[in-house]
Amino acid sequence: MDAVRVALLREVLAGTEWLGATRRFAGALRGSVVAHGGGLLLVGTADYEPWHLAAHLVDEAAWSGTPELVPTLVRHDARASDPAHLAVGPGRLAAARRGETLLVVSPEATEARLLERVHDARRAGVTVLALGPGEGELAAMAHDSLPVPEGTDLDLDTVQHLVSAAAGENSVPSPRAPRRFRDRLSALADHLTAPPPPRW
C-alpha cells in the first residue's frame, strides 16, 4: 500500500521540479541550523501562522536525531498567558543574532512591519530563508527561498510537508526511529488523498 501512495504523490509531482527544489531548500535549512547551531526561528504573517510546519519539524527532528530542527514559533499575537511554546512574540526577531536561522512562511506579499523585522535580523547576521511567493521584497531579502507561485498543483501547506520531510533526511538515520524519505512521502500521500473531514 505504501508503494501505491508514493506512486500517487509522484504522479502529482511528475514533470515538476518540486522534489528536487524542496530537497535543495530543505538541505539549505538543515545545513544552516546544524552548521550554526544557533536555533531555528519560524514565523508567518499576521494572518498565517505555520503551525503545521512547526509540528512537522518537531517530528522530523526526533525521527532524524537532529534536535536543531526544532523551531521556535514566533507568533504575532502571542500573549504572556499562553503556554511557553506559544508565547514567543515578534520581539524575539529583534533579539535574533548571528548563527540563528529565520524561516519566514508567507502565502502572499509580506506586510511591511514583518519585512522590517526580517531585514533587521538579517543585518544582525541571521540566515534568512523564505517559503512563499517567488517575487517581492521577502524573496529578494532571503539568503535562500522556495517559491510557491499561485496556480501550481501544490499549495503552500503541501509544500511545507515536503520541506519538513526532506529536512529530516539523514544519511545516518537515528537508531531510535529510522525513517526514509519514501516513508515520509507515503505519509504525505495519505494526507493529500484523504477525504475531507466531516462538517458538523
C-alpha positions, 0 to 999 in steps of 0.5 A: 500500500505504501508503494501505491501512495508514493506512486500517487504523490509522484504522479502529482509531482511528475514533470515538476521540479518540486522534489528536487527544489524542496530537497535543495531548500530543505538541505539549505535549512538543515545545513544552516541550523546544524552548521550554526547551531544557533536555533531555528526561528519560524514565523508567518504573517499576521494572518498565517501562522505555520503551525503545521510546519512547526509540528512537522519539524518537531517530528522530523527532528526526533525521527532524524536525531537532529534536535536543531530542527526544532523551531521556535514559533514566533507568533504575532499575537502571542500573549504572556498567558499562553503556554511557553511554546506559544508565547514567543512574540515578534520581539524575539526577531529583534533579539535574533543574532548571528548563527540563528536561522529565520524561516519566514512562511508567507502565502502572499506579499509580506506586510511591511512591519514583518519585512522590517523585522526580517531585514533587521535580523538579517543585518544582525547576521541571521540566515534568512530563508523564505517559503512563499511567493517567488517575487517581492521584497521577502524573496529578494531579502532571503539568503535562500527561498522556495517559491510557491507561485499561485496556480501550481498543483501544490499549495503552500501547506503541501509544500511545507510537508515536503520541506519538513520531510526532506529536512529530516533526511539523514544519511545516518538515520537515528537508531531510535526511529529510522525513517526514509524519505519514501516513508515520509512521502507515503505519509504525505500521500495519505494526507493529500488523498484523504477525504475531507473531514466531516462538517458538523 
